[in-house]
Amino acid sequence: MRRRDILKGSSAGLAALGLAQHTSAQNECASAATQIATFVLVHGTWHGGWVWQDVANRLRAMGHRVYTPTCTGCGERLHLTGPDVGLETHITDIAQVLEFEDLDNVVLVGHSFSGITITGVADRYRERIDRIVFFDALVPREGRMSGVPRDPDTGDFPDWWKAREAHFIDGYQMDLWQDYPMEMLVPDTYPELSAKLRRLITPHPAKQWTDELVLKHGGWEGLNPTYIHCVGQTYRQSSDLMVGPARGLDWTFIELDVPRDGMLTHPDLVSNTLSGLIG
C-alpha cells in the first residue's frame, strides 16, 4: 500500500502526522504510535552517530529501542580511518550491531549515501529486518550500485569525481567543506546547529562511495521499503537520481518539509514520523 504525506515542521504538520498515524490497528486496540520497535539509525557521509541523538532520545522516550552506531573512519571513530576503509567496512559495522546486540524486527534507517550501506546490511540479514527506511538517501538499484557510478563502457569515474579527488585529504578522505556550503546540510537560519556541524563534521572515506554494492538476496526488496524525502532542502534538493524506484507503488513515500539534516532541525517531526511507521 502506497502512502504519500507532505508533513511540515509546524503544528499543522504535526496534527496531520497524528491523523496519518491512526490506522486500522485502532480497531484492534493498538495504534502505531504505541507499539514498540527497535530502530537502528545510520548516519550519512561526513556525519557520525551523533547526528541522530536528538531523534534517538525522543524515540526512547516513546519506549522504543534505539541504536545509533558510528561507522569506521567517521565521527568519534575517525582515528580508525585508512585507505582500505570502504563500503564493505561500513556494512560490516552495522551488521555487527545487529549480530552482537541480537536484534530482530529492526527498522533500519539510513541517511544520504548510507542508503547503500543499509541495503547491503538488509541483503545479508533479511530475517532481522522489519522495515528499511531511506531518509533522503540513495536507493541502490541496477545501474546505480555505488555513490559514484562509473562509465558503463570504459569503467572510468566521472569528471566531477576526478576533480574532487585532487583535494582529498591524504588522497582518500572526502572533505565536505571543499565541495559544499553549510546550506547543503542546514539553512543559515540555524546558527547554533551550523556551529555544531562545523565542530563535529569529519572527513569521509571515499571508498565507501566508490565501492560497488553486490546483492545476493534482493537488498531492500520485500522489506517494507520506505522513502522520506526532505523537500524543505533549498540547496540541491535530492533528485530522482537518489530517489530512484522509491516512487513506486510498493513503497511508502513520505515528504517532510525539512532540510537535509532534518533530524537536527526538526527532531520532533522526524521522530514522530519514524514512530508512525510502526504497525
Beta strands, then each sheet from edge to edge (+ up, - down):
strand 1: 4-8
strand 2: 38-42
strand 3: 65-67
strand 4: 106-111
strand 5: 129-135
strand 6: 173-174
strand 7: 204-205
strand 8: 226-230
strand 9: 252-257
sheet 1: 1+ 9+ 8+ 5+ 4+ 2+ 3+
sheet 2: 6+ 7-
end
